[in-house]
């Protein structure tokens, strides 16, 4: 014999499975649904429950439904995370899609870098978690045990390279590789 609590959960699970299989997504309480913002630029919103179906600005999702957020700028798609519909509001604010330089180009164990704003303020990592802001300066050093492989004698001797993120979302120069070996710079 199945207990009352177990029966309830079994019936609730069967109902949810049926609802998903039959594509029934209309909620009886519109106040609990969330609306995709109307002012989205360069953003793709995908519905988690409906096979990652792409949503349009103004579409609604049911409470407890998750949407996935991506930006597409210069034909580069960047995953921004997701947001959950709770009580008629999304759990996370939708970020603005803006042109940025690709931070993944700096993700190398041989590289250490710092990012500075156009006004020379050091930027914390959370500021550029989705990309390096336009007009920022990036200072790159080779990690311990690596040295700069550069045609530029100044960069090779200082073990440092400075990049600028341009308006078009590209760095002003290619990132010079760091190769195994000791730097010519004396440590302080």
C-alpha positions in Angstrom: 0.0 0.0 0.0 1.3 3.4 -1.0 1.1 6.2 1.7 -0.7 9.5 1.0 2.5 11.5 0.7 4.0 9.0 -1.7 0.7 8.9 -3.8 0.7 12.7 -4.0 4.3 12.9 -5.2 3.7 10.1 -7.7 0.7 11.8 -9.2 2.5 15.2 -9.3 5.4 13.6 -11.1 3.1 11.9 -13.6 1.3 15.2 -14.2 4.6 17.1 -14.8 5.8 14.4 -17.2 2.4 14.5 -19.1 2.6 18.3 -19.2 6.0 18.3 -20.7 5.3 15.6 -23.2 2.1 17.3 -24.4 3.6 20.7 -24.6 1.1 22.2 -22.2 2.9 25.3 -21.0 0.1 27.8 -20.4 -0.1 28.7 -16.8 -3.5 29.4 -15.1 -2.0 32.3 -13.1 -0.4 34.9 -15.5 1.0 36.7 -12.5 3.4 33.9 -11.9 4.7 33.8 -15.4 7.8 35.8 -16.6 8.0 37.9 -19.7 11.2 37.9 -21.8 12.3 41.6 -21.9 11.4 43.6 -25.0 14.6 45.5 -25.3 17.1 42.7 -26.0 19.8 43.4 -28.5 22.2 40.7 -29.8 20.8 38.2 -27.2 19.5 34.7 -27.7 17.1 33.4 -25.1 16.5 29.6 -25.1 13.8 27.8 -23.2 15.3 24.9 -21.2 12.1 22.8 -20.8 11.1 23.0 -24.5 14.3 21.5 -26.1 16.2 24.8 -26.0 13.6 26.5 -28.2 14.6 30.1 -29.0 12.3 32.7 -27.4 11.3 36.1 -28.8 11.2 39.3 -26.8 7.8 39.6 -25.1 7.3 35.8 -24.9 6.3 34.3 -21.5 7.6 31.3 -19.6 6.0 29.5 -16.7 7.0 29.8 -13.1 10.0 27.5 -12.2 11.1 27.5 -15.8 14.8 28.2 -16.7 16.0 30.2 -19.7 19.5 30.2 -21.1 21.1 33.4 -22.2 23.7 34.0 -25.0 25.1 37.1 -26.7 26.0 37.1 -30.4 28.4 39.9 -31.4 30.7 39.8 -34.4 29.5 36.3 -35.1 30.9 35.2 -31.7 28.4 33.5 -29.4 29.0 33.9 -25.6 27.1 31.9 -23.0 26.0 34.2 -20.2 24.3 31.8 -17.9 20.7 31.2 -17.1 17.8 32.7 -15.1 14.9 31.0 -13.3 11.3 32.3 -13.4 10.1 32.8 -9.8 6.9 34.6 -8.8 6.6 36.4 -12.1 10.2 37.7 -12.0 13.5 36.2 -13.3 16.1 35.3 -10.7 18.8 37.0 -12.6 18.7 40.3 -14.4 19.3 40.0 -18.1 22.7 41.5 -18.9 23.3 43.8 -21.8 25.2 42.4 -24.8 28.1 44.6 -25.7 31.2 44.4 -27.9 34.1 42.9 -25.9 37.4 41.3 -26.7 37.7 37.6 -26.3 39.0 36.8 -22.8 39.5 33.1 -23.6 42.5 34.1 -25.7 44.2 34.9 -22.4 43.4 31.6 -20.7 46.7 29.9 -20.8 48.7 28.6 -17.8 51.8 30.3 -19.1 50.2 33.8 -18.9 49.4 36.1 -16.1 47.4 39.3 -16.9 45.8 42.3 -15.4 43.1 44.5 -17.0 42.8 48.3 -16.7 40.0 50.6 -17.8 40.5 53.4 -20.3 41.0 55.7 -17.2 43.8 53.4 -15.8 41.6 51.9 -13.1 42.4 48.2 -12.2 39.4 46.0 -13.1 38.4 43.2 -10.9 37.8 39.8 -12.6 34.0 39.9 -12.2 33.9 43.1 -14.4 35.2 41.2 -17.4 33.8 37.7 -16.8 32.1 37.8 -20.2 34.9 39.5 -22.0 37.5 42.3 -21.9 35.7 45.7 -22.2 36.4 47.9 -25.2 39.1 50.5 -24.7 40.7 48.5 -21.9 44.4 47.9 -21.6 45.6 44.4 -20.8 49.1 43.8 -19.4 50.4 40.3 -19.9 53.4 38.6 -18.3 54.8 35.2 -18.6 54.3 33.0 -15.6 57.3 31.6 -13.6 59.3 29.1 -15.7 58.2 30.8 -19.0 59.6 33.6 -21.1 58.2 35.8 -23.9 58.8 34.6 -27.4 58.8 38.0 -29.2 60.4 39.7 -32.1 60.1 42.9 -30.1 63.3 43.2 -28.0 61.6 45.4 -25.4 58.8 42.9 -24.9 61.3 40.0 -24.7 63.6 41.7 -22.2 60.7 43.0 -20.0 58.7 39.7 -20.3 55.6 41.9 -20.7 53.2 42.7 -23.5 50.5 45.4 -23.5 47.3 44.9 -25.6 44.4 47.3 -26.1 40.8 46.1 -26.8 39.5 48.0 -29.8 36.0 49.1 -30.7 35.6 46.2 -33.1 36.1 43.6 -30.3 39.6 42.7 -31.4 43.0 43.2 -29.7 45.3 45.7 -31.3 48.0 43.0 -31.8 48.4 39.2 -31.6 49.2 37.8 -28.2 52.8 36.7 -28.2 53.3 33.2 -26.8 55.2 32.4 -23.6 57.5 29.4 -24.0 59.3 27.3 -21.4 62.4 28.9 -20.1 63.6 31.6 -17.7 62.8 35.3 -18.3 65.6 37.8 -18.8 64.0 40.2 -16.3 65.6 40.2 -12.8 63.1 39.5 -10.0 62.8 42.2 -7.3 
